């Protein structure tokens, strides 16, 4: 996460930033709806190594739960990136609308990825059939069903969440 090792440093900075973002995007959206002003630009907030800020002990002290739960209607999306999704608070996991996951070898991580989704048994079967480092599954609120894809066909090794967001014309913090 950078040069600081103390989770409280990241907690402080992330809380200041996300609270400001929330205030601004709510204000801009309300002005858009009531006064006909331009809608705010869609914003993607990416959190890598998410378990460090979104674990059950810290998640309640951040604004990320609110962002995941409420800010989609204000043009703000939360992108959570982590290799151990079981370390992320279940409430936040249940609010994520789009999920992309690769092979997971740990049962707790599989359970976490499926938190809040209907048809978990069928989805668990799809995850079990993934090949390590070759395929991924994607679930999105707007899609009719989950889909499997070859990773090589959908992403390149040089694509990071920040680069992917830039291609989609979303600012990234």
C-alpha positions in Angstrom: 0.0 0.0 0.0 3.0 2.4 -0.1 5.6 3.4 2.3 3.5 3.5 5.4 2.9 0.3 7.4 0.3 1.6 9.9 -3.3 0.8 8.8 -4.4 3.9 10.8 -2.5 6.2 8.4 -4.5 4.7 5.5 -7.7 4.8 7.4 -7.3 8.5 8.2 -6.4 9.5 4.6 -9.1 7.3 3.0 -11.8 8.6 5.3 -10.9 12.2 4.6 -10.9 11.6 0.8 -14.0 9.5 0.7 -16.1 11.8 2.9 -15.2 14.8 0.6 -16.0 12.7 -2.5 -19.3 11.7 -1.0 -20.2 15.3 -0.2 -19.3 16.6 -3.6 -20.9 13.8 -5.7 -24.1 13.9 -3.6 -24.3 17.7 -4.0 -23.6 17.6 -7.8 -26.2 14.8 -8.3 -28.8 16.7 -6.3 -28.1 19.9 -8.4 -28.4 17.8 -11.5 -31.7 16.4 -10.5 -33.3 19.5 -9.1 -31.7 22.4 -11.1 -31.0 20.6 -14.4 -27.2 21.1 -14.1 -24.8 18.7 -15.7 -24.5 15.3 -14.0 -21.3 14.6 -12.2 -18.7 12.6 -14.1 -18.8 8.9 -13.1 -16.1 8.1 -10.5 -14.4 4.8 -9.8 -12.7 4.4 -6.5 -10.2 1.5 -6.6 -9.0 -0.1 -3.4 -6.1 -2.6 -3.9 -5.2 -4.9 -1.0 -8.8 -4.2 0.1 -8.7 -6.4 3.2 -6.4 -3.9 4.9 -9.2 -1.2 4.9 -12.3 -3.4 4.5 -11.7 -6.1 7.1 -14.5 -6.5 9.6 -12.5 -4.7 12.3 -12.0 -1.5 10.2 -14.8 -1.5 7.7 -17.3 0.2 10.1 -14.8 3.0 10.6 -14.7 3.9 6.9 -17.1 5.3 4.4 -16.5 2.4 2.0 -19.6 0.5 3.2 -21.7 3.6 2.5 -20.1 4.0 -0.9 -20.7 0.4 -1.9 -24.3 0.5 -0.6 -25.5 4.0 -1.6 -23.3 6.0 -3.9 -24.0 4.1 -7.2 -27.0 6.4 -7.5 -24.6 9.4 -7.2 -22.3 8.1 -10.0 -19.7 6.6 -7.7 -18.5 3.0 -8.0 -16.3 1.1 -5.7 -13.7 -1.3 -7.2 -12.4 -3.8 -4.7 -9.2 -5.7 -5.6 -7.9 -8.4 -3.3 -6.4 -11.9 -3.4 -8.1 -12.9 -0.2 -11.7 -11.9 -0.4 -12.4 -13.7 2.9 -10.6 -10.9 4.6 -13.2 -8.3 3.5 -16.3 -7.5 5.5 -19.4 -9.5 4.4 -21.6 -6.4 4.4 -19.4 -4.7 1.9 -19.0 -7.9 -0.2 -22.8 -8.2 -0.4 -23.1 -4.7 -1.8 -20.7 -5.2 -4.7 -22.8 -5.4 -7.9 -20.1 -6.6 -10.4 -17.6 -9.3 -9.5 -14.7 -10.7 -11.4 -12.9 -13.6 -9.9 -10.2 -16.0 -10.9 -9.4 -19.4 -9.5 -9.7 -19.6 -5.7 -8.3 -22.5 -3.8 -9.6 -21.5 -0.3 -13.2 -22.4 0.7 -13.5 -19.2 2.8 -12.5 -17.1 -0.2 -15.1 -18.8 -2.4 -17.7 -18.2 0.2 -16.8 -14.6 0.4 -17.0 -14.0 -3.3 -20.4 -15.5 -3.4 -21.8 -13.5 -0.4 -25.1 -11.9 -1.2 -25.5 -13.7 -4.6 -28.5 -15.8 -5.5 -27.8 -19.4 -6.7 -24.6 -19.8 -4.8 -24.4 -23.5 -5.2 -24.5 -23.3 -9.0 -22.0 -20.4 -9.0 -19.7 -22.4 -6.7 -19.7 -25.1 -9.3 -18.6 -22.6 -12.0 -15.8 -21.4 -9.7 -14.6 -24.9 -9.1 -14.2 -25.5 -12.8 -12.0 -22.5 -13.4 -8.4 -23.3 -14.3 -5.7 -21.5 -12.2 -4.4 -18.4 -14.0 -6.3 -19.1 -17.2 -10.0 -18.4 -16.7 -12.2 -16.0 -14.7 -15.9 -15.6 -13.9 -17.8 -12.3 -14.1 -21.1 -11.5 -12.4 -22.8 -8.2 -13.1 -26.1 -6.8 -12.0 -27.0 -6.0 -15.6 -26.0 -9.4 -17.1 -28.5 -12.2 -17.6 -26.1 -14.8 -16.2 -22.6 -15.2 -15.0 -20.0 -15.8 -17.7 -16.6 -17.5 -17.8 -13.8 -16.1 -19.9 -10.2 -16.8 -20.8 -8.2 -14.2 -19.0 -5.8 -13.8 -21.9 -8.6 -12.8 -24.2 -10.0 -10.2 -21.8 -7.0 -8.6 -20.2 -3.3 -8.2 -20.7 -0.6 -8.4 -18.0 -0.1 -4.7 -18.2 -3.7 -3.8 -17.5 -4.2 -2.6 -14.0 -7.5 -1.4 -12.4 -6.3 2.2 -13.0 -5.6 1.6 -16.7 -8.9 -0.3 -17.1 -10.8 2.6 -15.5 -9.0 5.1 -17.8 -10.1 3.2 -20.8 -13.7 3.4 -19.6 -13.3 7.1 -19.1 -13.6 6.9 -15.3 -11.4 9.0 -13.0 -9.6 6.9 -10.5 -8.4 8.0 -7.0 
